[in-house]
Amino acid sequence: MSTDQQPPRANSGMFRTKTVEQSIRDTEEPEHALKKSLSAWDLVVFGVGVIIGTGIFVLTGKVAKENAGPATALAFVAAGIVCALAALCYAEFASTVPVAGSAYTFAYASIGELPAWIIGWDLVLEFALGTAVVAVGWSGYVRSLMDNVDWHLPAALEGPDVPGGTFDILAFLLVLVLTVVLVLGMKLSARITALVVAIKVTVVMIVIIAGLFFIVGSNYDPFIPDAVTPPGGGSAWDAPLVQTIFGYEPTNFGVMGIFTAASVVFFAFIGFDVVATAAEETKVPQRDMPRGILGSLFICTVLYVAVALVVTGMQHYSELSVSAPLADAFKSVGHPFYAGVISFGAAVGLTTVCLILLLGQTRVFFAMSRDGLLPRFFSVTHPRFRTPYRPTILLGVVIAIVAGFTSINELATLVNIGTLFAFVMVAIGVMVLRRTRPDLHRAFRTPWVPVLPILSIAASVWLMLNLPGETWFRFAVWMAIGIVVYFLYGRSHSRLGKADKGALY
C-alpha cells in the first residue's frame, strides 16, 4: 500500500491512532526532518556503546554486595532474557515504523494517542534519569582515576554519593559537553561513539582476561548466598513489591535476591531501546534496525556475564565497592595499574552511554512535539546540522543540574520501571498492529506471535514486581502528572485531534 493510499484512521478520541503512513510522511517535512546518516554498523556501535556501561562499571558491585553475591551473573542472564523477548518486538516495530520516538511512536500507531502519550512521558523520564545516573557513575570513576595520581576535588563538589558532598561538578560538566556534541550532528556523535566503544570493549576484555589470573575459588562459595533479612528488618516500602503482595518478610540474597538483582542490573540493558529511537536517522531502517538491536544485545549479554563472574571471583562479594567495583577489585589484589586502566576505560566508556541516552531522550521529546502533544517550538530542526537542537539544549541543561544534585541509588530503579513499562506497551502494540494492519510490509517479523509478546509482557511485569514499593509510588506520581499535562495541553493541541475536527493535518 503506498503512502498516498492511507487507510481509514481509527478515531475514538483519546485512543485515536496515527497511521504508519502518516508517521512516515511527517518525517519528510523539511522543517521537521532529521538527516539520515546511520548504517547498521553505526547502530550496533550505538547499542554496544550504551549497553556496556553502568551495568558493568557501576551496578555490578552494588547488586553483588546487596542482593545476589556471585549469582549476579545469573541476574544478568535473567535480565538479558527479558530484554531479548522485548528486543524481538522492538525489531519488528522499528523496521515497520522507522520514525523517531521508539515506543512512543509504536504505541501511537497501534494502541492510541493517550497510551502513546503515557509511554512518551515515561520515556522522557527514563532517558533523562538514565543520563543522570550514568553521569554520576562516570564521575565516580574519574575521581578514582584522579586518586591514583593524588588529585582531589573539594569535598563539596564530589556529589551526594560521597560523604560531605553536595554538588557533582564532573557529572554536571559532562552532560553539558555532550549536549553540544549532539547539537552538532548525528554523524559526529557516531564517530565519537565508535572510537570510545573500541576503547571500552578493550577495557572489558582486559578485565576478563587479566582477572582470570586472580580468581579465588572460595569467593564463589556459596554461589547463591542464603537469604537474609536486611539490617533493621527491612520495610514494605523498601522491599520488592512482590514480597509485599504475597506477605512474606523482606530478604536479600537467595533465589529471590537474583530476581531483585536482575530488576536492578536491567538498567544496563536499555541500549537497544535507545537504538530504536534513531530509526528515522538510519539509511535503510527496514534492514538495519533489527541487526543493530539484536546484535548489540547479544554481544553485551555475553560480556556482562563474563565480567560478573570474574569480578565476584577476584574479590568476595561482601567486600566489593559500589562506586567503582572493577577498578577497586584489582586494587584489592595488589594491581593498581589495572585499576588505573579500568578507571580510564570506564570514564571514557561511560561518556557514550550518557551521549546515547541523551540522544534517545531528545528524539522522543522531538517526536512528541512534532505531533503537537508538546509545544511545536521544539520540533524545528537546526537549519545546518538537521538536529533537534531546541529540545537538546533544554533537556541537556536540566539533566546536567539533576546529575549534579542526585545519587545513583535514588535514580536507577526508577529508570528500570519506566523501561519495563515501555517493553510491556511495545509487546501489546505488536499484537494489536498484527490484527489491525495485517497488510503492512514487515521487513522483520517477531516470531511466535502472540506467544512471544505475551511472554515478554509476563517477564517484564515480573521484574517490575521485584522493584521496591517506593519505586512504584514515585513512578505512579510521575504518570499522574503526565496524565494531567495531557488533558491540560496535549489533547487540545494534538495535530491528530485537529485533523479529526476537520483542520488540515
ZAMARGU-4260 file (C-alpha; in steps of 0.2 Angstrom, whole numbers, plus 5000, padded with zeros to 4 digits):
<rodrens>
0) 5000/5000/5000 | 5008/5017/4995 | 5008/5031/5007 | 4996/5041/4997 | 4983/5027/4999
5) 4980/5030/5018 | 4968/5018/5026 | 4955/5025/5037 | 4961/5030/5054 | 4954/5023/5070
10) 4946/5038/5078 | 4939/5036/5096 | 4945/5052/5105 | 4960/5048/5117 | 4963/5032/5108
15) 4964/5038/5090 | 4979/5030/5081 | 4991/5039/5069 | 4994/5028/5054 | 5011/5022/5049
20) 5009/5030/5033 | 5006/5047/5041 | 5020/5045/5053 | 5032/5042/5039 | 5025/5057/5029
25) 5029/5068/5044 | 5047/5064/5043 | 5048/5071/5025 | 5043/5089/5031 | 5059/5099/5028
30) 5057/5110/5043 | 5055/5095/5054 | 5065/5082/5046 | 5080/5073/5053 | 5096/5069/5042
35) 5098/5050/5038 | 5116/5046/5041 | 5117/5030/5051 | 5121/5012/5045 | 5119/4995/5053
40) 5137/4996/5059 | 5133/5013/5067 | 5118/5006/5076 | 5127/4991/5083 | 5141/5003/5089
45) 5127/5014/5097 | 5120/4999/5105 | 5136/4992/5112 | 5141/5010/5117 | 5126/5012/5128
50) 5123/4994/5134 | 5141/4992/5140 | 5142/5005/5154 | 5134/5007/5171 | 5129/4988/5172
55) 5147/4983/5171 | 5156/4998/5178 | 5145/5003/5192 | 5130/4992/5196 | 5139/4975/5197
60) 5147/4979/5214 | 5130/4986/5221 | 5119/4971/5217 | 5133/4958/5221 | 5135/4966/5238
65) 5117/4969/5242 | 5106/4956/5233 | 5114/4941/5224 | 5133/4938/5228 | 5142/4928/5214
70) 5125/4924/5207 | 5125/4942/5200 | 5130/4933/5184 | 5113/4924/5184 | 5104/4940/5187
75) 5112/4947/5170 | 5106/4931/5161 | 5088/4934/5168 | 5088/4952/5163 | 5096/4948/5146
80) 5082/4935/5143 | 5069/4948/5147 | 5077/4961/5135 | 5079/4948/5121 | 5060/4945/5122
85) 5057/4963/5121 | 5070/4966/5108 | 5061/4954/5095 | 5046/4965/5097 | 5056/4981/5095
90) 5064/4975/5080 | 5048/4972/5071 | 5041/4989/5075 | 5057/4998/5071 | 5058/4991/5054
95) 5040/4994/5051 | 5038/5011/5058 | 5055/5019/5055 | 5051/5035/5064 | 5060/5044/5079
100) 5051/5041/5096 | 5054/5022/5099 | 5040/5015/5110 | 5030/5032/5109 | 5029/5031/5090
105) 5025/5012/5090 | 5011/5015/5103 | 5003/5029/5093 | 5002/5018/5078 | 4994/5004/5087
110) 4986/5007/5103 | 4981/5025/5103 | 4985/5043/5107 | 4983/5043/5126 | 4994/5027/5128
115) 5007/5034/5117 | 5007/5050/5127 | 5009/5040/5143 | 5023/5030/5136 | 5032/5045/5129
120) 5030/5054/5146 | 5038/5038/5153 | 5052/5038/5141 | 5056/5056/5144 | 5059/5051/5162
125) 5068/5035/5158 | 5081/5043/5147 | 5083/5059/5157 | 5086/5050/5174 | 5096/5037/5165
130) 5108/5050/5158 | 5109/5057/5176 | 5113/5040/5183 | 5127/5036/5171 | 5134/5054/5173
135) 5136/5051/5191 | 5144/5034/5189 | 5156/5042/5176 | 5161/5055/5189 | 5165/5041/5202
140) 5177/5033/5190 | 5185/5049/5186 | 5188/5053/5204 | 5195/5035/5206 | 5207/5039/5192
145) 5212/5056/5200 | 5215/5047/5216 | 5229/5036/5208 | 5239/5052/5204 | 5234/5060/5221
150) 5222/5073/5214 | 5207/5078/5224 | 5192/5089/5221 | 5185/5099/5235 | 5173/5088/5245
155) 5158/5099/5242 | 5160/5096/5223 | 5161/5077/5223 | 5142/5074/5224 | 5129/5067/5236
160) 5136/5049/5234 | 5152/5055/5244 | 5151/5059/5262 | 5151/5078/5264 | 5147/5080/5245
165) 5134/5092/5239 | 5136/5095/5220 | 5144/5083/5207 | 5153/5096/5196 | 5160/5082/5185
170) 5143/5075/5181 | 5136/5092/5178 | 5150/5097/5165 | 5150/5080/5156 | 5131/5082/5152
175) 5134/5100/5145 | 5148/5095/5134 | 5138/5080/5127 | 5124/5092/5124 | 5135/5102/5112
180) 5141/5086/5103 | 5123/5081/5100 | 5118/5098/5093 | 5132/5097/5081 | 5126/5082/5072
185) 5122/5063/5072 | 5137/5058/5061 | 5149/5067/5073 | 5141/5058/5088 | 5143/5041/5078
190) 5161/5044/5075 | 5165/5049/5093 | 5155/5034/5099 | 5164/5022/5088 | 5181/5027/5095
195) 5175/5027/5113 | 5167/5010/5111 | 5183/5002/5104 | 5192/5009/5120 | 5178/5002/5131
200) 5177/4985/5124 | 5196/4984/5125 | 5195/4988/5144 | 5181/4975/5146 | 5192/4962/5138
205) 5207/4967/5149 | 5195/4964/5165 | 5190/4947/5159 | 5207/4941/5153 | 5218/4949/5167
210) 5205/4945/5180 | 5205/4926/5177 | 5223/4925/5185 | 5216/4932/5201 | 5201/4922/5204
215) 5200/4913/5220 | 5188/4898/5221 | 5182/4901/5239 | 5175/4918/5233 | 5161/4908/5224
220) 5156/4899/5240 | 5142/4900/5241 | 5137/4904/5224 | 5119/4909/5229 | 5121/4916/5247
225) 5107/4911/5259 | 5093/4923/5261 | 5095/4935/5275 | 5084/4949/5282 | 5090/4966/5278
230) 5098/4976/5293 | 5085/4984/5304 | 5072/4971/5297 | 5068/4980/5281 | 5051/4988/5277
235) 5037/4985/5265 | 5042/5002/5257 | 5059/4997/5253 | 5056/4979/5249 | 5052/4972/5232
240) 5033/4974/5228 | 5031/4955/5225 | 5036/4952/5243 | 5024/4964/5250 | 5010/4957/5239
245) 5012/4939/5245 | 5016/4945/5263 | 5032/4937/5266 | 5047/4945/5276 | 5059/4956/5265
250) 5075/4947/5262 | 5091/4949/5252 | 5101/4936/5243 | 5094/4918/5240 | 5084/4915/5224
255) 5073/4930/5226 | 5089/4940/5228 | 5094/4935/5210 | 5077/4942/5203 | 5079/4958/5213
260) 5097/4960/5206 | 5090/4957/5189 | 5077/4971/5191 | 5092/4982/5196 | 5105/4977/5183
265) 5091/4978/5170 | 5096/4996/5169 | 5111/4991/5159 | 5102/4983/5145 | 5091/4998/5139
270) 5103/5001/5125 | 5093/4993/5111 | 5078/5003/5117 | 5088/5019/5113 | 5094/5012/5096
275) 5076/5011/5091 | 5074/5030/5094 | 5087/5033/5080 | 5076/5023/5067 | 5072/5040/5057
280) 5091/5044/5055 | 5095/5027/5048 | 5099/5025/5030 | 5090/5008/5027 | 5080/5006/5044
285) 5070/4991/5037 | 5086/4980/5036 | 5097/4988/5048 | 5087/4991/5064 | 5084/4973/5068
290) 5103/4970/5065 | 5108/4984/5077 | 5095/4980/5091 | 5098/4961/5091 | 5117/4961/5088
295) 5121/4974/5101 | 5111/4965/5114 | 5119/4948/5111 | 5137/4954/5111 | 5134/4964/5128
300) 5125/4950/5137 | 5140/4938/5134 | 5152/4951/5140 | 5141/4956/5156 | 5140/4938/5162
305) 5159/4935/5160 | 5163/4951/5169 | 5152/4947/5183 | 5159/4930/5186 | 5177/4937/5185
310) 5174/4951/5197 | 5165/4941/5210 | 5179/4928/5209 | 5193/4941/5212 | 5185/4948/5227
315) 5172/4942/5240 | 5155/4949/5235 | 5154/4957/5253 | 5169/4967/5250 | 5166/4974/5233
320) 5164/4993/5232 | 5149/5001/5225 | 5156/5017/5216 | 5170/5008/5206 | 5169/4989/5209
325) 5180/4984/5194 | 5194/4995/5197 | 5194/4993/5216 | 5194/4974/5214 | 5211/4975/5205
330) 5217/4987/5219 | 5212/4973/5232 | 5223/4960/5223 | 5238/4972/5223 | 5237/4978/5204
335) 5234/4997/5204 | 5240/4998/5186 | 5225/4988/5180 | 5214/4998/5191 | 5220/5014/5183
340) 5217/5007/5165 | 5199/5001/5170 | 5195/5018/5178 | 5201/5027/5162 | 5191/5015/5151
345) 5176/5017/5162 | 5177/5036/5162 | 5179/5036/5143 | 5166/5022/5140 | 5153/5030/5151
350) 5153/5045/5141 | 5145/5036/5126 | 5131/5029/5137 | 5127/5047/5143 | 5128/5053/5125
355) 5116/5040/5118 | 5104/5041/5132 | 5103/5059/5130 | 5101/5057/5111 | 5086/5045/5114
360) 5078/5057/5126 | 5079/5071/5114 | 5072/5061/5100 | 5056/5056/5110 | 5053/5074/5115
365) 5056/5079/5097 | 5043/5066/5091 | 5030/5071/5104 | 5032/5090/5099 | 5031/5086/5081
370) 5014/5078/5084 | 5008/5093/5094 | 5007/5084/5111 | 5021/5095/5117 | 5024/5113/5110
375) 5029/5113/5091 | 5043/5125/5095 | 5053/5110/5100 | 5051/5101/5084 | 5061/5113/5072
380) 5077/5106/5067 | 5093/5116/5065 | 5095/5123/5048 | 5113/5117/5046 | 5115/5102/5057
385) 5097/5095/5055 | 5097/5090/5073 | 5083/5094/5086 | 5093/5107/5094 | 5080/5116/5104
390) 5075/5101/5115 | 5093/5095/5116 | 5099/5111/5124 | 5084/5112/5135 | 5085/5094/5141
395) 5104/5094/5142 | 5104/5109/5154 | 5090/5102/5165 | 5098/5084/5166 | 5115/5092/5170
400) 5108/5100/5185 | 5099/5084/5190 | 5115/5074/5189 | 5124/5087/5199 | 5112/5085/5214
405) 5107/5067/5214 | 5114/5050/5218 | 5114/5033/5209 | 5104/5024/5222 | 5089/5036/5221
410) 5088/5035/5202 | 5092/5018/5195 | 5077/5009/5200 | 5065/5022/5194 | 5073/5021/5176
415) 5071/5002/5176 | 5052/5003/5180 | 5050/5015/5166 | 5059/5004/5154 | 5050/4989/5158
420) 5033/4998/5156 | 5039/5003/5139 | 5043/4985/5135 | 5025/4980/5140 | 5017/4993/5129
425) 5028/4988/5114 | 5023/4970/5116 | 5005/4974/5116 | 5007/4985/5101 | 5015/4971/5091
430) 4999/4960/5094 | 4987/4975/5091 | 4995/4980/5074 | 4996/4962/5068 | 4977/4962/5070
435) 4973/4979/5064 | 4986/4981/5050 | 4990/4964/5043 | 4993/4972/5026 | 5009/4982/5032
440) 5026/4976/5025 | 5036/4970/5039 | 5055/4968/5035 | 5057/4959/5051 | 5043/4949/5060
445) 5043/4944/5078 | 5042/4925/5079 | 5028/4916/5088 | 5015/4930/5089 | 5006/4931/5101
450) 5015/4919/5112 | 5032/4928/5112 | 5024/4945/5116 | 5014/4938/5130 | 5030/4930/5137
455) 5038/4947/5135 | 5024/4955/5145 | 5025/4942/5159 | 5043/4943/5161 | 5043/4962/5161
460) 5029/4963/5174 | 5039/4950/5185 | 5054/4961/5185 | 5043/4976/5189 | 5036/4967/5204
465) 5054/4964/5210 | 5057/4983/5212 | 5053/4992/5228 | 5036/4999/5233 | 5044/5016/5234
470) 5049/5015/5216 | 5031/5011/5211 | 5025/5025/5221 | 5037/5038/5213 | 5033/5030/5196
475) 5014/5032/5199 | 5016/5050/5204 | 5026/5054/5188 | 5012/5045/5177 | 4999/5055/5186
480) 5007/5071/5182 | 5009/5066/5164 | 4990/5062/5163 | 4986/5080/5170 | 4998/5088/5157
485) 4990/5078/5143 | 4972/5084/5147 | 4978/5102/5150 | 4989/5103/5135 | 4992/5088/5124
490) 4974/5083/5120 | 4969/5100/5114 | 4985/5104/5104 | 4986/5086/5096 | 4988/5088/5077
495) 4979/5072/5075 | 4965/5079/5085 | 4964/5094/5075 | 4963/5084/5059 | 4949/5074/5066
500) 4940/5090/5069 | 4942/5095/5050 | 4958/5105/5051 | 4972/5102/5040 | 4984/5089/5047
</rodrens>
